[in-house]
C-alpha cells in the first residue's frame, strides 16, 4: 500500500469519526455498550438459570431500555417481574427458544475490587506454577510418581 493511499484512508477515518458516520462493511461490535451512567461498568448477562438474580445480589443493577438510568430492583419480587423494561438483545437460542442477554451495570469501584480479588487468585495460581521444584524432587518431575502396578486399567 502506498503512503498516499494510507494517508487518504487515515483522513477519511478521521472525517467519519468527527461526523459520527459509520462505514458499512467494517468491524462492528454487536454488544457494544453506550449510554451507561458515568462511574459504572456495564456488561451483558445471559438469561440462563440464576445468572440475573446472582448478578443483582452481587451489586449489578439493570440498565433500563428508556434513557440512561439504572433500575431499582426489589430482591423479594420475581426474577422476571420487570424484565420488559431492561435493555436486552437476542444473543442466540437455548433449547429452541430465543436466548436474551440483559445489560447490567455495577459501580466502577466495586467492579475494580472484584477484579482485584480475581486477579489475586490468578496471580497466586500462576506463581505456584513458576515455583522451583523442592530439593528432594527431580528437577524434571512436576507430578507425583504414580504406582503403575496399582493403576493398570482392567487389571483383575
C-alpha positions as CSV (number, residue, x, y, z in Angstrom):
1,X,0.0,0.0,0.0
2,X,1.4,3.3,-1.0
3,X,1.9,6.1,1.6
4,X,-0.5,8.4,-0.2
5,X,-3.3,5.8,0.0
6,X,-2.6,5.2,3.6
7,X,-2.8,8.9,4.3
8,X,-6.1,9.2,2.5
9,X,-7.5,6.3,4.5
10,X,-6.5,7.9,7.7
11,X,-8.0,11.3,6.8
12,X,-11.3,9.6,5.7
13,X,-11.4,7.7,9.0
14,X,-10.9,10.9,10.9
15,X,-13.7,12.7,9.0
16,X,-16.1,9.8,9.6
17,X,-15.2,9.8,13.3
18,X,-15.8,13.6,13.6
19,X,-19.1,13.4,11.7
20,X,-20.4,10.4,13.7
21,X,-20.8,8.4,10.5
22,X,-20.1,4.7,10.5
23,X,-18.9,2.9,7.4
24,X,-20.6,-0.2,6.1
25,X,-18.6,-3.4,5.9
26,X,-16.3,-2.6,8.8
27,X,-15.9,-4.4,12.0
28,X,-18.8,-3.8,14.4
29,X,-19.3,-4.9,17.9
30,X,-22.8,-6.2,18.4
31,X,-22.7,-6.0,22.2
32,X,-21.0,-2.6,22.4
33,X,-22.4,-0.6,25.4
34,X,-23.3,3.0,25.2
35,X,-25.4,5.2,27.5
36,X,-24.2,3.7,30.8
37,X,-24.1,6.3,33.6
38,X,-20.7,7.7,34.5
39,X,-19.0,5.8,37.3
40,X,-20.5,2.4,36.3
41,X,-19.1,-0.6,34.5
42,X,-21.7,-2.5,32.3
43,X,-21.7,-6.0,31.0
44,X,-24.2,-8.3,29.4
45,X,-25.7,-11.3,31.3
46,X,-27.4,-14.2,29.5
47,X,-30.8,-15.0,30.9
48,X,-29.9,-18.5,32.0
49,X,-30.7,-20.2,35.3
50,X,-30.0,-17.8,38.1
51,X,-27.5,-15.5,36.3
52,X,-29.6,-12.4,36.5
53,X,-30.5,-13.0,40.2
54,X,-26.9,-13.7,41.1
55,X,-25.8,-10.5,39.3
56,X,-28.3,-8.5,41.2
57,X,-27.1,-10.0,44.5
58,X,-23.5,-9.1,43.5
59,X,-24.5,-5.4,43.1
60,X,-25.3,-5.2,39.4
61,X,-28.3,-3.0,38.5
62,X,-30.3,-3.4,35.3
63,X,-29.8,-0.6,32.7
64,X,-33.3,0.5,31.6
65,X,-34.4,0.4,28.0
66,X,-35.6,4.0,28.1
67,X,-32.9,6.5,28.9
68,X,-29.5,6.1,30.6
69,X,-30.8,5.3,34.1
70,X,-30.4,2.3,36.3
71,X,-33.4,0.4,37.6
72,X,-34.2,-0.1,41.3
73,X,-34.6,-3.8,42.0
74,X,-36.6,-5.5,44.6
75,X,-34.9,-8.8,45.5
76,X,-38.1,-10.2,47.0
77,X,-40.0,-9.9,43.7
78,X,-40.0,-12.4,40.9
79,X,-36.8,-12.6,38.8
80,X,-38.8,-11.9,35.6
81,X,-41.1,-9.2,37.1
82,X,-39.8,-6.2,35.2
83,X,-37.5,-7.7,32.5
84,X,-39.5,-5.9,29.8
85,X,-38.2,-2.6,30.9
86,X,-34.5,-3.7,30.9
87,X,-32.2,-3.1,27.9
88,X,-31.7,-6.5,26.2
89,X,-30.5,-8.2,23.0
90,X,-31.2,-11.5,21.5
91,X,-27.9,-13.4,21.5
92,X,-28.9,-16.9,20.4
93,X,-31.1,-19.8,21.2
94,X,-31.4,-22.3,24.0
95,X,-33.4,-25.5,23.6
96,X,-35.1,-23.9,20.6
97,X,-36.2,-20.8,22.4
98,X,-34.7,-17.3,22.0
99,X,-31.9,-16.5,24.4
100,X,-31.6,-12.9,25.6
101,X,-28.8,-11.1,27.3
102,X,-29.6,-8.2,29.6
103,X,-27.4,-5.2,30.2
104,X,-26.5,-4.6,33.8
105,X,-24.1,-2.2,35.5
106,X,-22.1,-2.1,38.7
107,X,-20.3,0.8,40.4
108,X,-16.8,1.1,39.0
109,X,-15.2,0.9,42.4
110,X,-17.0,-2.4,43.2
111,X,-16.0,-3.8,39.8
112,X,-12.4,-2.9,40.4
113,X,-12.5,-4.6,43.9
114,X,-14.0,-7.8,42.4
115,X,-11.4,-7.8,39.6
116,X,-8.5,-7.3,42.0
117,X,-9.7,-10.4,44.0
118,X,-10.0,-12.4,40.9
119,X,-6.5,-11.3,39.7
120,X,-5.0,-12.0,43.1
121,X,-6.2,-15.6,42.9
122,X,-5.0,-15.9,39.3
123,X,-1.6,-14.4,40.2
124,X,-1.2,-16.8,43.1
125,X,-2.0,-19.8,40.9
126,X,0.5,-18.6,38.2
127,X,3.1,-18.1,40.9
128,X,2.7,-21.6,42.2
129,X,3.3,-22.9,38.6
130,X,6.5,-20.9,38.4
131,X,8.0,-22.1,41.7
132,X,11.1,-24.2,41.5
133,X,10.8,-27.9,42.5
134,X,11.7,-28.9,46.0
135,X,15.1,-30.2,46.8
136,X,14.0,-33.8,47.2
137,X,12.3,-33.9,43.8
138,X,14.0,-34.4,40.5
139,X,14.2,-31.1,38.6
140,X,12.3,-32.6,35.6
141,X,9.5,-34.0,37.7
142,X,6.4,-31.9,38.2
143,X,3.9,-34.6,39.2
144,X,3.8,-37.3,41.8
145,X,5.3,-40.6,40.7
146,X,2.4,-43.0,40.1
147,X,2.5,-46.6,41.2
148,X,1.9,-48.1,37.7
149,X,1.1,-51.6,39.1
150,X,-1.8,-50.4,41.1
151,X,-3.2,-48.2,38.3
152,X,-3.3,-50.6,35.4
153,X,-6.7,-50.4,33.7
154,X,-8.8,-53.6,33.6
155,X,-6.5,-55.4,36.0
156,X,-8.2,-58.4,37.6
